């Protein structure tokens, strides 16, 4: 990832294991946040961990989407037209 970009968004919390799903950065109020493509996260779990689509959705819901880790908690953007 671009070093200059990472410095600009220093303090963002990143979702471990989902680097390929990172689509950009944004702000919630004054806090920088990482933004991930939710469908790519599902695909990563299915390809990397051998989960089926329901297992991937359940894993994301319980372990990732349901976890608030502070003001810089990442955002997961779903394109439900593709789902």
N, CA, C and O atoms as a CHARMM CRD file, in Angstrom:
* protein
*
  332
    1    1 UNK  N      0.83400  -1.17100   0.00000 PROA 1      0.00000
    2    1 UNK  CA     0.00000   0.00000   0.00000 PROA 1      0.00000
    3    1 UNK  C      0.88500   1.24200   0.00000 PROA 1      0.00000
    4    1 UNK  O      1.99200   1.22800   0.53800 PROA 1      0.00000
    5    2 UNK  N      0.40200   2.28000  -0.58800 PROA 2      0.00000
    6    2 UNK  CA     1.11100   3.54100  -0.71700 PROA 2      0.00000
    7    2 UNK  C      1.45200   4.09800   0.66500 PROA 2      0.00000
    8    2 UNK  O      0.56400   4.33700   1.48400 PROA 2      0.00000
    9    3 UNK  N      2.75700   4.30200   0.91700 PROA 3      0.00000
   10    3 UNK  CA     3.22200   4.78300   2.22300 PROA 3      0.00000
   11    3 UNK  C      2.62600   6.15300   2.55800 PROA 3      0.00000
   12    3 UNK  O      2.24000   6.40600   3.69900 PROA 3      0.00000
   13    4 UNK  N      2.55500   7.01900   1.57000 PROA 4      0.00000
   14    4 UNK  CA     1.99900   8.36000   1.77500 PROA 4      0.00000
   15    4 UNK  C      0.52300   8.28600   2.18500 PROA 4      0.00000
   16    4 UNK  O      0.07200   9.01800   3.06600 PROA 4      0.00000
   17    5 UNK  N     -0.20500   7.40500   1.54000 PROA 5      0.00000
   18    5 UNK  CA    -1.62000   7.22300   1.86700 PROA 5      0.00000
   19    5 UNK  C     -1.78000   6.69200   3.28400 PROA 5      0.00000
   20    5 UNK  O     -2.64500   7.15700   4.02600 PROA 5      0.00000
   21    6 UNK  N     -0.95800   5.72500   3.66500 PROA 6      0.00000
   22    6 UNK  CA    -1.03000   5.16200   5.01600 PROA 6      0.00000
   23    6 UNK  C     -0.71100   6.21100   6.07100 PROA 6      0.00000
   24    6 UNK  O     -1.33300   6.22400   7.13300 PROA 6      0.00000
   25    7 UNK  N      0.25000   7.09300   5.79800 PROA 7      0.00000
   26    7 UNK  CA     0.57800   8.14800   6.74900 PROA 7      0.00000
   27    7 UNK  C     -0.60100   9.11300   6.89900 PROA 7      0.00000
   28    7 UNK  O     -0.88000   9.59900   7.99500 PROA 7      0.00000
   29    8 UNK  N     -1.28400   9.38300   5.79200 PROA 8      0.00000
   30    8 UNK  CA    -2.42400  10.29400   5.80900 PROA 8      0.00000
   31    8 UNK  C     -3.55700   9.75100   6.67500 PROA 8      0.00000
   32    8 UNK  O     -4.28600  10.51600   7.30600 PROA 8      0.00000
   33    9 UNK  N     -3.70100   8.42300   6.70200 PROA 9      0.00000
   34    9 UNK  CA    -4.77100   7.78900   7.47200 PROA 9      0.00000
   35    9 UNK  C     -4.21800   7.01500   8.66100 PROA 9      0.00000
   36    9 UNK  O     -4.76700   5.98500   9.05300 PROA 9      0.00000
   37   10 UNK  N     -3.13900   7.51600   9.22600 PROA 10     0.00000
   38   10 UNK  CA    -2.54500   6.88700  10.39800 PROA 10     0.00000
   39   10 UNK  C     -3.58400   6.83000  11.51600 PROA 10     0.00000
   40   10 UNK  O     -4.32300   7.78900  11.73900 PROA 10     0.00000
   41   11 UNK  N     -3.62800   5.72300  12.19700 PROA 11     0.00000
   42   11 UNK  CA    -4.59100   5.55400  13.27000 PROA 11     0.00000
   43   11 UNK  C     -5.80000   4.74500  12.85900 PROA 11     0.00000
   44   11 UNK  O     -6.60900   4.36000  13.70300 PROA 11     0.00000
   45   12 UNK  N     -5.93100   4.48100  11.56400 PROA 12     0.00000
   46   12 UNK  CA    -7.02000   3.62700  11.10000 PROA 12     0.00000
   47   12 UNK  C     -6.81300   2.21500  11.63300 PROA 12     0.00000
   48   12 UNK  O     -5.69000   1.71100  11.66700 PROA 12     0.00000
   49   13 UNK  N     -7.87800   1.60000  12.03800 PROA 13     0.00000
   50   13 UNK  CA    -7.81000   0.19800  12.40200 PROA 13     0.00000
   51   13 UNK  C     -8.06900  -0.62100  11.15100 PROA 13     0.00000
   52   13 UNK  O     -9.03000  -0.37400  10.42200 PROA 13     0.00000
   53   14 UNK  N     -7.21400  -1.58900  10.91100 PROA 14     0.00000
   54   14 UNK  CA    -7.31800  -2.41600   9.71400 PROA 14     0.00000
   55   14 UNK  C     -7.87200  -3.78700  10.10200 PROA 14     0.00000
   56   14 UNK  O     -7.64200  -4.26700  11.21200 PROA 14     0.00000
   57   15 UNK  N     -8.59500  -4.40400   9.19000 PROA 15     0.00000
   58   15 UNK  CA    -9.14900  -5.74000   9.41600 PROA 15     0.00000
   59   15 UNK  C     -8.12300  -6.77300   8.95600 PROA 15     0.00000
   60   15 UNK  O     -7.88100  -6.92200   7.75800 PROA 15     0.00000
   61   16 UNK  N     -7.52600  -7.48100   9.90400 PROA 16     0.00000
   62   16 UNK  CA    -6.49600  -8.47600   9.59500 PROA 16     0.00000
   63   16 UNK  C     -7.02700  -9.54900   8.65800 PROA 16     0.00000
   64   16 UNK  O     -8.10900 -10.09800   8.86600 PROA 16     0.00000
   65   17 UNK  N     -6.24900  -9.83400   7.62900 PROA 17     0.00000
   66   17 UNK  CA    -6.59400 -10.89100   6.70400 PROA 17     0.00000
   67   17 UNK  C     -7.47300 -10.46500   5.54900 PROA 17     0.00000
   68   17 UNK  O     -7.77800 -11.27400   4.67300 PROA 17     0.00000
   69   18 UNK  N     -7.88500  -9.20800   5.53200 PROA 18     0.00000
   70   18 UNK  CA    -8.78100  -8.73400   4.47500 PROA 18     0.00000
   71   18 UNK  C     -8.15300  -7.61500   3.64600 PROA 18     0.00000
   72   18 UNK  O     -8.86300  -6.76100   3.11500 PROA 18     0.00000
   73   19 UNK  N     -6.84400  -7.62100   3.53800 PROA 19     0.00000
   74   19 UNK  CA    -6.13500  -6.56500   2.81100 PROA 19     0.00000
   75   19 UNK  C     -6.61400  -6.44000   1.36400 PROA 19     0.00000
   76   19 UNK  O     -6.71300  -5.33100   0.83800 PROA 19     0.00000
   77   20 UNK  N     -6.91000  -7.56100   0.72300 PROA 20     0.00000
   78   20 UNK  CA    -7.34600  -7.54300  -0.68100 PROA 20     0.00000
   79   20 UNK  C     -8.74200  -6.93600  -0.84100 PROA 20     0.00000
   80   20 UNK  O     -9.13200  -6.58500  -1.95400 PROA 20     0.00000
   81   21 UNK  N     -9.48800  -6.80800   0.23800 PROA 21     0.00000
   82   21 UNK  CA   -10.84800  -6.25500   0.18100 PROA 21     0.00000
   83   21 UNK  C    -10.87900  -4.75600   0.51400 PROA 21     0.00000
   84   21 UNK  O    -11.93400  -4.12800   0.42900 PROA 21     0.00000
   85   22 UNK  N     -9.73500  -4.18400   0.89100 PROA 22     0.00000
   86   22 UNK  CA    -9.66700  -2.75900   1.21900 PROA 22     0.00000
   87   22 UNK  C     -9.94100  -1.93700  -0.04000 PROA 22     0.00000
   88   22 UNK  O     -9.25900  -2.09700  -1.05300 PROA 22     0.00000
   89   23 UNK  N    -10.94700  -1.05200   0.02900 PROA 23     0.00000
   90   23 UNK  CA   -11.27400  -0.24000  -1.14500 PROA 23     0.00000
   91   23 UNK  C    -10.96600   1.23800  -0.95100 PROA 23     0.00000
   92   23 UNK  O    -10.99900   2.00700  -1.91100 PROA 23     0.00000
   93   24 UNK  N    -10.67000   1.64200   0.27000 PROA 24     0.00000
   94   24 UNK  CA   -10.33600   3.04200   0.47900 PROA 24     0.00000
   95   24 UNK  C    -10.41400   3.43700   1.93900 PROA 24     0.00000
   96   24 UNK  O    -10.47800   2.59700   2.83700 PROA 24     0.00000
   97   25 UNK  N    -10.40800   4.74600   2.14400 PROA 25     0.00000
   98   25 UNK  CA   -10.44900   5.30400   3.49000 PROA 25     0.00000
   99   25 UNK  C    -11.49000   6.41600   3.52000 PROA 25     0.00000
  100   25 UNK  O    -11.79900   7.02600   2.49600 PROA 25     0.00000
  101   26 UNK  N    -12.01400   6.66500   4.69000 PROA 26     0.00000
  102   26 UNK  CA   -12.97900   7.74300   4.85700 PROA 26     0.00000
  103   26 UNK  C    -12.87800   8.29100   6.26200 PROA 26     0.00000
  104   26 UNK  O    -11.90300   8.04600   6.97400 PROA 26     0.00000
  105   27 UNK  N    -13.89100   9.03100   6.64900 PROA 27     0.00000
  106   27 UNK  CA   -13.91900   9.63400   7.99000 PROA 27     0.00000
  107   27 UNK  C    -15.29800   9.46400   8.61300 PROA 27     0.00000
  108   27 UNK  O    -16.32400   9.59400   7.94500 PROA 27     0.00000
  109   28 UNK  N    -15.29400   9.17400   9.89200 PROA 28     0.00000
  110   28 UNK  CA   -16.49600   9.24900  10.70800 PROA 28     0.00000
  111   28 UNK  C    -16.21700  10.39300  11.66700 PROA 28     0.00000
  112   28 UNK  O    -15.38500  10.28300  12.56700 PROA 28     0.00000
  113   29 UNK  N    -16.91200  11.46800  11.46400 PROA 29     0.00000
  114   29 UNK  CA   -16.63500  12.70500  12.18200 PROA 29     0.00000
  115   29 UNK  C    -15.18300  13.08100  11.92200 PROA 29     0.00000
  116   29 UNK  O    -14.83300  13.38200  10.78100 PROA 29     0.00000
  117   30 UNK  N    -14.34200  13.07400  12.92100 PROA 30     0.00000
  118   30 UNK  CA   -12.93200  13.43200  12.70500 PROA 30     0.00000
  119   30 UNK  C    -12.01100  12.21200  12.73100 PROA 30     0.00000
  120   30 UNK  O    -10.79000  12.36100  12.73700 PROA 30     0.00000
  121   31 UNK  N    -12.58100  11.01700  12.74500 PROA 31     0.00000
  122   31 UNK  CA   -11.78600   9.80200  12.85900 PROA 31     0.00000
  123   31 UNK  C    -11.62000   9.13000  11.50300 PROA 31     0.00000
  124   31 UNK  O    -12.60800   8.85700  10.82300 PROA 31     0.00000
  125   32 UNK  N    -10.37400   8.85900  11.10300 PROA 32     0.00000
  126   32 UNK  CA   -10.16700   8.14100   9.85000 PROA 32     0.00000
  127   32 UNK  C    -10.58600   6.68000  10.00800 PROA 32     0.00000
  128   32 UNK  O    -10.37300   6.07300  11.05700 PROA 32     0.00000
  129   33 UNK  N    -11.18500   6.12400   8.94900 PROA 33     0.00000
  130   33 UNK  CA   -11.61300   4.72400   8.98000 PROA 33     0.00000
  131   33 UNK  C    -11.25200   4.04700   7.65800 PROA 33     0.00000
  132   33 UNK  O    -11.27700   4.66900   6.59600 PROA 33     0.00000
  133   34 UNK  N    -10.92100   2.78300   7.74700 PROA 34     0.00000
  134   34 UNK  CA   -10.69600   1.96500   6.55500 PROA 34     0.00000
  135   34 UNK  C    -12.04900   1.46700   6.06800 PROA 34     0.00000
  136   34 UNK  O    -12.94500   1.18700   6.86500 PROA 34     0.00000
  137   35 UNK  N    -12.18900   1.35900   4.74400 PROA 35     0.00000
  138   35 UNK  CA   -13.44500   0.89500   4.15500 PROA 35     0.00000
  139   35 UNK  C    -13.14900  -0.35400   3.32200 PROA 35     0.00000
  140   35 UNK  O    -12.26300  -0.36000   2.46700 PROA 35     0.00000
  141   36 UNK  N    -13.91300  -1.40200   3.59800 PROA 36     0.00000
  142   36 UNK  CA   -13.72600  -2.68500   2.92900 PROA 36     0.00000
  143   36 UNK  C    -14.95900  -3.06000   2.11900 PROA 36     0.00000
  144   36 UNK  O    -16.08000  -2.67700   2.45500 PROA 36     0.00000
  145   37 UNK  N    -14.73400  -3.81700   1.04600 PROA 37     0.00000
  146   37 UNK  CA   -15.80700  -4.37200   0.22900 PROA 37     0.00000
  147   37 UNK  C    -16.27200  -5.66100   0.91500 PROA 37     0.00000
  148   37 UNK  O    -15.52800  -6.63900   0.98600 PROA 37     0.00000
  149   38 UNK  N    -17.49700  -5.64900   1.41300 PROA 38     0.00000
  150   38 UNK  CA   -18.02100  -6.78700   2.16500 PROA 38     0.00000
  151   38 UNK  C    -18.06700  -8.05800   1.32000 PROA 38     0.00000
  152   38 UNK  O    -17.72900  -9.13400   1.81300 PROA 38     0.00000
  153   39 UNK  N    -18.47400  -7.95400   0.07000 PROA 39     0.00000
  154   39 UNK  CA   -18.54800  -9.14100  -0.78600 PROA 39     0.00000
  155   39 UNK  C    -17.16500  -9.73900  -1.02400 PROA 39     0.00000
  156   39 UNK  O    -17.03100 -10.95900  -1.11700 PROA 39     0.00000
  157   40 UNK  N    -16.13000  -8.89400  -1.12400 PROA 40     0.00000
  158   40 UNK  CA   -14.76500  -9.40800  -1.27000 PROA 40     0.00000
  159   40 UNK  C    -14.32300 -10.11400   0.00700 PROA 40     0.00000
  160   40 UNK  O    -13.59000 -11.10200  -0.04700 PROA 40     0.00000
  161   41 UNK  N    -14.76700  -9.60900   1.15100 PROA 41     0.00000
  162   41 UNK  CA   -14.44800 -10.27900   2.42100 PROA 41     0.00000
  163   41 UNK  C    -15.05500 -11.67400   2.44900 PROA 41     0.00000
  164   41 UNK  O    -14.40000 -12.63100   2.86100 PROA 41     0.00000
  165   42 UNK  N    -16.32400 -11.79500   2.00400 PROA 42     0.00000
  166   42 UNK  CA   -16.95200 -13.11500   1.92500 PROA 42     0.00000
  167   42 UNK  C    -16.13500 -14.03400   1.02100 PROA 42     0.00000
  168   42 UNK  O    -15.87500 -15.18600   1.36900 PROA 42     0.00000
  169   43 UNK  N    -15.73500 -13.52100  -0.13500 PROA 43     0.00000
  170   43 UNK  CA   -14.96600 -14.32700  -1.08300 PROA 43     0.00000
  171   43 UNK  C    -13.62800 -14.76700  -0.50200 PROA 43     0.00000
  172   43 UNK  O    -13.19300 -15.89500  -0.73200 PROA 43     0.00000
  173   44 UNK  N    -12.97800 -13.89100   0.24400 PROA 44     0.00000
  174   44 UNK  CA   -11.71000 -14.25400   0.88600 PROA 44     0.00000
  175   44 UNK  C    -11.91800 -15.41900   1.83900 PROA 44     0.00000
  176   44 UNK  O    -11.13300 -16.36700   1.84600 PROA 44     0.00000
  177   45 UNK  N    -12.96200 -15.35500   2.63600 PROA 45     0.00000
  178   45 UNK  CA   -13.23100 -16.43700   3.58300 PROA 45     0.00000
  179   45 UNK  C    -13.54700 -17.74500   2.86600 PROA 45     0.00000
  180   45 UNK  O    -13.14800 -18.81700   3.32100 PROA 45     0.00000
  181   46 UNK  N    -14.25700 -17.65900   1.75600 PROA 46     0.00000
  182   46 UNK  CA   -14.59300 -18.87200   1.01700 PROA 46     0.00000
  183   46 UNK  C    -13.36400 -19.47300   0.33800 PROA 46     0.00000
  184   46 UNK  O    -13.16800 -20.68800   0.36600 PROA 46     0.00000
  185   47 UNK  N    -12.53800 -18.62500  -0.27000 PROA 47     0.00000
  186   47 UNK  CA   -11.35700 -19.12400  -0.98300 PROA 47     0.00000
  187   47 UNK  C    -10.22800 -19.52100  -0.02000 PROA 47     0.00000
  188   47 UNK  O     -9.63700 -20.59200  -0.15400 PROA 47     0.00000
  189   48 UNK  N     -9.94100 -18.65800   0.93700 PROA 48     0.00000
  190   48 UNK  CA    -8.80200 -18.89200   1.83900 PROA 48     0.00000
  191   48 UNK  C     -9.11100 -19.95900   2.88600 PROA 48     0.00000
  192   48 UNK  O     -8.27400 -20.81200   3.18300 PROA 48     0.00000
  193   49 UNK  N    -10.32900 -19.90100   3.44400 PROA 49     0.00000
  194   49 UNK  CA   -10.65400 -20.76200   4.58100 PROA 49     0.00000
  195   49 UNK  C    -11.60100 -21.90500   4.23000 PROA 49     0.00000
  196   49 UNK  O    -11.95600 -22.70600   5.09600 PROA 49     0.00000
  197   50 UNK  N    -12.01400 -21.98600   2.96200 PROA 50     0.00000
  198   50 UNK  CA   -12.86600 -23.08100   2.53000 PROA 50     0.00000
  199   50 UNK  C    -14.29000 -23.03000   3.04600 PROA 50     0.00000
  200   50 UNK  O    -14.97100 -24.05500   3.08400 PROA 50     0.00000
  201   51 UNK  N    -14.74900 -21.85700   3.44300 PROA 51     0.00000
  202   51 UNK  CA   -16.12100 -21.72300   3.92800 PROA 51     0.00000
  203   51 UNK  C    -17.08600 -21.68900   2.75200 PROA 51     0.00000
  204   51 UNK  O    -16.72100 -21.28500   1.64800 PROA 51     0.00000
  205   52 UNK  N    -18.33800 -22.12300   3.00200 PROA 52     0.00000
  206   52 UNK  CA   -19.35400 -21.90900   1.98400 PROA 52     0.00000
  207   52 UNK  C    -19.94200 -20.51800   2.21400 PROA 52     0.00000
  208   52 UNK  O    -19.55200 -19.83700   3.16200 PROA 52     0.00000
  209   53 UNK  N    -20.86800 -20.08700   1.36800 PROA 53     0.00000
  210   53 UNK  CA   -21.36400 -18.71600   1.46700 PROA 53     0.00000
  211   53 UNK  C    -22.06200 -18.42500   2.79200 PROA 53     0.00000
  212   53 UNK  O    -21.90300 -17.33600   3.34300 PROA 53     0.00000
  213   54 UNK  N    -22.82300 -19.36900   3.30700 PROA 54     0.00000
  214   54 UNK  CA   -23.51000 -19.15000   4.58600 PROA 54     0.00000
  215   54 UNK  C    -22.52200 -19.08700   5.74600 PROA 54     0.00000
  216   54 UNK  O    -22.67800 -18.26300   6.64800 PROA 54     0.00000
  217   55 UNK  N    -21.52000 -19.93900   5.73100 PROA 55     0.00000
  218   55 UNK  CA   -20.49500 -19.90400   6.78100 PROA 55     0.00000
  219   55 UNK  C    -19.74500 -18.58700   6.75700 PROA 55     0.00000
  220   55 UNK  O    -19.45300 -18.01900   7.80900 PROA 55     0.00000
  221   56 UNK  N    -19.43000 -18.09400   5.57000 PROA 56     0.00000
  222   56 UNK  CA   -18.71400 -16.82700   5.44400 PROA 56     0.00000
  223   56 UNK  C    -19.56200 -15.67400   5.97300 PROA 56     0.00000
  224   56 UNK  O    -19.05800 -14.79600   6.67400 PROA 56     0.00000
  225   57 UNK  N    -20.84700 -15.67900   5.63600 PROA 57     0.00000
  226   57 UNK  CA   -21.74500 -14.62200   6.12400 PROA 57     0.00000
  227   57 UNK  C    -21.88000 -14.66900   7.64400 PROA 57     0.00000
  228   57 UNK  O    -21.83400 -13.63200   8.30500 PROA 57     0.00000
  229   58 UNK  N    -22.04600 -15.86400   8.19600 PROA 58     0.00000
  230   58 UNK  CA   -22.15800 -16.01100   9.65000 PROA 58     0.00000
  231   58 UNK  C    -20.87700 -15.58000  10.35200 PROA 58     0.00000
  232   58 UNK  O    -20.92600 -14.90500  11.38000 PROA 58     0.00000
  233   59 UNK  N    -19.72800 -15.96900   9.79800 PROA 59     0.00000
  234   59 UNK  CA   -18.44500 -15.58400  10.38200 PROA 59     0.00000
  235   59 UNK  C    -18.30700 -14.06600  10.40500 PROA 59     0.00000
  236   59 UNK  O    -17.95600 -13.48100  11.43000 PROA 59     0.00000
  237   60 UNK  N    -18.58600 -13.43100   9.26200 PROA 60     0.00000
  238   60 UNK  CA   -18.47500 -11.97300   9.18900 PROA 60     0.00000
  239   60 UNK  C    -19.43300 -11.30700  10.17000 PROA 60     0.00000
  240   60 UNK  O    -19.04300 -10.38600  10.88800 PROA 60     0.00000
  241   61 UNK  N    -20.68300 -11.76500  10.20700 PROA 61     0.00000
  242   61 UNK  CA   -21.67200 -11.16800  11.11100 PROA 61     0.00000
  243   61 UNK  C    -21.22600 -11.24400  12.56100 PROA 61     0.00000
  244   61 UNK  O    -21.27700 -10.24900  13.28300 PROA 61     0.00000
  245   62 UNK  N    -20.79200 -12.41800  12.98600 PROA 62     0.00000
  246   62 UNK  CA   -20.47100 -12.63000  14.39700 PROA 62     0.00000
  247   62 UNK  C    -19.11100 -12.07900  14.79100 PROA 62     0.00000
  248   62 UNK  O    -18.98300 -11.44200  15.83700 PROA 62     0.00000
  249   63 UNK  N    -18.08900 -12.31500  13.96800 PROA 63     0.00000
  250   63 UNK  CA   -16.70800 -11.99500  14.35800 PROA 63     0.00000
  251   63 UNK  C    -16.18700 -10.65600  13.88000 PROA 63     0.00000
  252   63 UNK  O    -15.23800 -10.12400  14.45500 PROA 63     0.00000
  253   64 UNK  N    -16.78700 -10.10100  12.83800 PROA 64     0.00000
  254   64 UNK  CA   -16.22500  -8.87900  12.25400 PROA 64     0.00000
  255   64 UNK  C    -17.22500  -7.72400  12.32500 PROA 64     0.00000
  256   64 UNK  O    -16.94800  -6.69700  12.94500 PROA 64     0.00000
  257   65 UNK  N    -18.37200  -7.89200  11.69800 PROA 65     0.00000
  258   65 UNK  CA   -19.34400  -6.79700  11.64300 PROA 65     0.00000
  259   65 UNK  C    -19.90300  -6.44600  13.01700 PROA 65     0.00000
  260   65 UNK  O    -20.24500  -5.29300  13.27600 PROA 65     0.00000
  261   66 UNK  N    -19.99200  -7.42800  13.88400 PROA 66     0.00000
  262   66 UNK  CA   -20.54300  -7.20100  15.21600 PROA 66     0.00000
  263   66 UNK  C    -19.52700  -6.70100  16.22900 PROA 66     0.00000
  264   66 UNK  O    -19.84800  -6.54400  17.40700 PROA 66     0.00000
  265   67 UNK  N    -18.31100  -6.45200  15.78200 PROA 67     0.00000
  266   67 UNK  CA   -17.25500  -6.03300  16.70600 PROA 67     0.00000
  267   67 UNK  C    -17.01500  -4.52800  16.60000 PROA 67     0.00000
  268   67 UNK  O    -16.57700  -4.03100  15.56300 PROA 67     0.00000
  269   68 UNK  N    -17.30300  -3.82100  17.67200 PROA 68     0.00000
  270   68 UNK  CA   -16.96400  -2.40200  17.75100 PROA 68     0.00000
  271   68 UNK  C    -15.64600  -2.31000  18.49200 PROA 68     0.00000
  272   68 UNK  O    -15.53700  -2.73900  19.64100 PROA 68     0.00000
  273   69 UNK  N    -14.64400  -1.75100  17.83100 PROA 69     0.00000
  274   69 UNK  CA   -13.31200  -1.68100  18.44500 PROA 69     0.00000
  275   69 UNK  C    -12.84300  -0.23900  18.61300 PROA 69     0.00000
  276   69 UNK  O    -11.64400   0.03800  18.59900 PROA 69     0.00000
  277   70 UNK  N    -13.77500   0.65300  18.76800 PROA 70     0.00000
  278   70 UNK  CA   -13.42700   2.04500  19.00200 PROA 70     0.00000
  279   70 UNK  C    -13.83100   2.95500  17.85800 PROA 70     0.00000
  280   70 UNK  O    -14.46500   2.53400  16.89100 PROA 70     0.00000
  281   71 UNK  N    -13.44900   4.20500  17.99800 PROA 71     0.00000
  282   71 UNK  CA   -13.86400   5.24700  17.06300 PROA 71     0.00000
  283   71 UNK  C    -13.40700   5.00000  15.63000 PROA 71     0.00000
  284   71 UNK  O    -14.03600   5.49100  14.69200 PROA 71     0.00000
  285   72 UNK  N    -12.34900   4.26300  15.44700 PROA 72     0.00000
  286   72 UNK  CA   -11.82500   4.02000  14.10900 PROA 72     0.00000
  287   72 UNK  C    -12.15900   2.62000  13.60300 PROA 72     0.00000
  288   72 UNK  O    -11.42700   2.06300  12.78400 PROA 72     0.00000
  289   73 UNK  N    -13.26400   2.04900  14.09000 PROA 73     0.00000
  290   73 UNK  CA   -13.72000   0.74700  13.61900 PROA 73     0.00000
  291   73 UNK  C    -13.93900   0.81400  12.11300 PROA 73     0.00000
  292   73 UNK  O    -14.58200   1.74500  11.62700 PROA 73     0.00000
  293   74 UNK  N    -13.41800  -0.14900  11.37000 PROA 74     0.00000
  294   74 UNK  CA   -13.58600  -0.13500   9.90100 PROA 74     0.00000
  295   74 UNK  C    -15.05200  -0.20500   9.48200 PROA 74     0.00000
  296   74 UNK  O    -15.91800  -0.64900  10.23600 PROA 74     0.00000
  297   75 UNK  N    -15.29600   0.24400   8.26800 PROA 75     0.00000
  298   75 UNK  CA   -16.61800   0.17100   7.64400 PROA 75     0.00000
  299   75 UNK  C    -16.55800  -0.92100   6.58600 PROA 75     0.00000
  300   75 UNK  O    -15.56500  -1.04400   5.86900 PROA 75     0.00000
  301   76 UNK  N    -17.62400  -1.71500   6.48800 PROA 76     0.00000
  302   76 UNK  CA   -17.72600  -2.76600   5.48600 PROA 76     0.00000
  303   76 UNK  C    -18.91300  -2.41500   4.59800 PROA 76     0.00000
  304   76 UNK  O    -20.06700  -2.43500   5.02500 PROA 76     0.00000
  305   77 UNK  N    -18.59100  -2.09400   3.34900 PROA 77     0.00000
  306   77 UNK  CA   -19.58600  -1.62400   2.39600 PROA 77     0.00000
  307   77 UNK  C    -20.07700  -2.78400   1.55200 PROA 77     0.00000
  308   77 UNK  O    -19.29500  -3.43400   0.85800 PROA 77     0.00000
  309   78 UNK  N    -21.38100  -3.04200   1.61400 PROA 78     0.00000
  310   78 UNK  CA   -21.96800  -4.13600   0.84600 PROA 78     0.00000
  311   78 UNK  C    -22.64300  -3.61700  -0.40700 PROA 78     0.00000
  312   78 UNK  O    -23.34900  -2.60900  -0.37500 PROA 78     0.00000
  313   79 UNK  N    -22.42100  -4.31300  -1.51200 PROA 79     0.00000
  314   79 UNK  CA   -23.11000  -4.01900  -2.76100 PROA 79     0.00000
  315   79 UNK  C    -24.14000  -5.12100  -2.92000 PROA 79     0.00000
  316   79 UNK  O    -23.86700  -6.16400  -3.51600 PROA 79     0.00000
  317   80 UNK  N    -25.31100  -4.88200  -2.38800 PROA 80     0.00000
  318   80 UNK  CA   -26.31100  -5.93300  -2.32500 PROA 80     0.00000
  319   80 UNK  C    -26.94600  -6.21900  -3.67600 PROA 80     0.00000
  320   80 UNK  O    -27.67800  -7.20000  -3.80900 PROA 80     0.00000
  321   81 UNK  N    -26.69100  -5.40200  -4.66900 PROA 81     0.00000
  322   81 UNK  CA   -27.15700  -5.69300  -6.02400 PROA 81     0.00000
  323   81 UNK  C    -26.39000  -6.89800  -6.57900 PROA 81     0.00000
  324   81 UNK  O    -26.90300  -7.62800  -7.42700 PROA 81     0.00000
  325   82 UNK  N    -25.15100  -7.10200  -6.09300 PROA 82     0.00000
  326   82 UNK  CA   -24.32900  -8.22700  -6.54900 PROA 82     0.00000
  327   82 UNK  C    -24.57700  -9.47100  -5.72200 PROA 82     0.00000
  328   82 UNK  O    -24.28800 -10.58400  -6.16000 PROA 82     0.00000
  329   83 UNK  N    -25.11500  -9.28400  -4.52300 PROA 83     0.00000
  330   83 UNK  CA   -25.26000 -10.41200  -3.59400 PROA 83     0.00000
  331   83 UNK  C    -26.34000 -11.38400  -4.02900 PROA 83     0.00000
  332   83 UNK  O    -26.58000 -12.38300  -3.35200 PROA 83     0.00000
